[in-house]
Amino acid sequence: MGAIIELLDHPPDASQLAARYRAICEDPRFANLQGKVELDRWGKITLSPASNLHGLLQARLAQRLSGIGGAAINECVVSTDLGITVADLAWASDDFMAKHGLHTPFMAAPELCVEIASPSNSREELENKMSAYLAAGAREAWIVLPQSRRIEVYTAVGRTDRTTFAIDLDGLFA
């Protein structure tokens, strides 16, 4: 596997992780991995399984975010202090897209990053991702909790009661 598997004395920097992620994406040996692929800050591959409920909520949110302009991006790859993380959904303004294009991974987070909680996610993992997206430049980060049918919204000042994005979230879980 060449450069993909090597012993490291220290975590790779963001550009090295980004290069490693792109190499994995281009490597045909990884073409049939099931689930979302992320790299931790050491470059270790992690996989997350998908579910139909997860996909449905992702699609519903993407449709609603598309209505405010900009770009709704499913499986948005972002360089964060946790490594290369993949937001289940993100929203990026036209300005963000003009600046960052479709480069994978984004070296800064789009304005909104969303994680849809799966039963395998821990509270700590989800909260760490919220912090990482915000530190990488997101204006808001959301945790969608399908089991309790609610959304938690996080900003630079912490958890808040509502989003600043002009979208209707009523009926999302219907």
Helices and strands as residue ranges (DSSP letters): G 2-4, H 14-26, G 28-30, E 36-40, E 45-48, H 52-66, E 71-80, E 83-92, H 94-100, E 112-116, H 123-135, E 140-145, E 150-155, E 158-160
